[in-house]
Amino acid sequence: MEKEWFTISVYSENNVGLLNRISGIFLKRHINIESLNVSKSEIDDVSKFTIVILATEVWVRNIVGQIEKQIEVIRAFYHTDEETIYQESALFKIASDLLFDERQIQNIIKESNSQIVTVARDFFVLAKSGRRHEIDEVYDQLKPFGIMQFVRSGRIAVSKDVMQISAMLKEFQNN
């Protein structure tokens, strides 16, 4: 089977040590986590892990099964890129003089739909949200001018299909 990108969504209680145990599941199988984001979810007191991996569907199905065995995990799902709507964010710190001296920098900002977050005497900061390849493209364009600092967030994603997790939890709470 061919490897492809999968987004794994894990709904869980917010307990200490769960992230370590989940990452251990990937470690045992020698699968690299390409992106990881943890945040509150649409459900009160429930956290959502968004994990991106490159694997076969057989592997991702087994991993999701192992994740669901963790006692604090309420439910885990996996989706292909085509089944999700996703974004990443990045910040670029660039020397201030380039903003005014290099017309091409202004063109990169405009054409990439990046936003200037702040301008200081020595630097300015650009924010870019989008898919990984869009952020990579801006990085490649800015690199020849010198990037002082760069950081990228983990993927955030929602599924295109209706997620039944909210209804499932309400039913569970009513019993």
C-alpha positions in Angstrom: 0.0 0.0 0.0 1.1 3.5 -0.7 1.7 6.1 2.0 -0.5 9.2 2.2 -1.1 12.1 4.5 -3.6 11.5 7.3 -5.0 13.8 9.9 -5.9 12.1 13.2 -8.3 13.8 15.5 -8.3 12.6 19.1 -11.0 13.8 21.6 -9.9 13.3 25.2 -10.1 14.4 28.8 -7.4 16.9 29.6 -5.1 14.7 31.7 -1.3 14.9 32.4 0.8 12.3 30.6 -1.7 11.5 27.8 0.4 13.3 25.1 3.4 11.2 26.2 1.5 8.0 25.9 0.0 8.9 22.5 3.5 9.9 21.1 4.8 6.6 22.4 2.3 4.8 20.2 3.9 6.4 17.1 7.4 5.9 18.5 6.9 2.1 18.8 5.9 1.9 15.1 8.7 4.2 14.0 6.2 6.7 12.5 7.1 10.4 12.6 4.5 12.9 13.7 4.7 15.6 11.1 2.5 18.0 12.9 0.8 18.2 16.3 -1.7 20.6 17.8 -3.6 20.4 21.0 -6.5 22.7 21.9 -9.8 22.8 23.5 -12.6 21.4 21.4 -16.2 22.4 20.7 -17.2 20.3 23.7 -16.6 21.8 27.2 -13.8 20.1 29.2 -12.7 18.0 26.1 -9.4 18.5 24.4 -8.7 17.8 20.7 -5.4 16.6 19.4 -4.8 17.1 15.7 -1.9 14.8 14.5 -0.6 14.6 11.0 1.3 11.6 9.8 2.5 10.0 6.5 1.5 6.3 6.6 -0.6 3.7 5.0 -4.3 3.4 5.8 -3.7 0.0 7.5 -1.1 1.6 9.8 -3.3 4.7 10.6 -6.3 2.4 11.4 -4.1 0.4 13.8 -2.7 3.5 15.4 -6.2 5.0 15.9 -7.3 1.7 17.5 -4.3 1.9 20.0 -5.0 5.6 20.8 -8.6 4.7 21.6 -7.4 2.2 24.2 -6.0 5.0 26.3 -8.4 5.5 29.2 -8.8 9.3 28.9 -9.5 9.1 25.1 -13.1 9.6 24.3 -12.9 8.9 20.6 -10.3 9.1 17.8 -10.9 9.5 14.0 -8.6 9.7 10.9 -9.2 11.5 7.7 -7.3 12.0 4.4 -6.4 15.5 3.2 -9.3 15.4 0.8 -11.7 14.8 3.7 -10.6 17.8 5.8 -10.4 21.5 5.7 -7.1 22.5 7.2 -4.7 25.4 7.7 -1.3 26.1 9.3 0.1 29.4 10.4 3.6 30.8 10.2 5.5 33.9 11.4 8.5 35.3 9.6 10.8 37.8 11.3 12.7 39.9 8.7 15.1 42.9 8.9 13.1 46.2 8.7 15.2 47.9 6.1 14.2 45.2 3.6 10.6 46.3 3.9 11.4 49.7 2.6 14.5 49.0 0.4 13.4 45.9 -1.5 10.3 46.3 -3.6 10.2 42.5 -4.1 9.5 42.0 -0.4 6.3 44.1 -0.7 5.3 42.1 -3.8 5.8 38.8 -1.9 3.6 40.1 1.0 0.9 41.2 -1.4 0.9 38.2 -3.7 1.0 35.7 -0.9 -1.8 37.4 1.1 0.6 37.6 4.1 0.0 40.2 6.8 2.4 42.5 8.6 1.9 41.8 12.3 4.3 44.3 13.7 7.0 46.7 12.5 9.9 47.7 14.8 13.1 49.6 14.2 15.2 46.5 13.5 12.6 44.0 12.2 9.1 43.3 11.0 7.0 40.2 11.4 4.9 38.7 8.7 2.0 36.2 9.4 0.9 33.7 6.7 -1.9 31.2 7.1 -2.7 28.5 4.6 -1.7 25.1 3.5 1.8 23.8 4.0 2.9 24.3 0.4 1.7 27.9 0.5 3.8 28.6 3.6 6.8 26.8 2.1 6.5 29.0 -1.1 6.6 32.2 1.0 9.6 30.8 2.9 11.4 30.0 -0.3 10.7 33.5 -1.7 11.9 35.3 1.5 15.0 33.1 2.2 17.3 34.9 -0.2 16.6 38.2 1.6 17.4 36.6 5.0 14.9 35.3 7.5 15.9 36.3 11.1 13.4 33.8 12.7 10.7 31.4 11.4 8.1 29.4 13.2 5.2 27.3 11.9 2.2 26.0 13.8 0.8 22.5 13.7 -2.1 21.8 11.5 -5.6 22.7 12.6 -8.4 20.9 10.8 -12.0 20.2 10.7 -13.6 17.3 8.8 -15.9 17.9 5.8 -18.3 15.3 7.1 -20.4 15.7 10.2 -18.6 14.6 13.3 -20.9 12.7 15.6 -18.7 13.2 18.6 -20.9 16.0 20.2 -24.1 13.9 19.8 -22.3 10.8 21.1 -21.1 12.7 24.2 -24.5 14.2 25.0 -26.0 10.7 24.8 -23.3 9.4 27.0 -23.8 12.2 29.6 -27.6 11.6 29.6 -27.2 7.9 30.5 
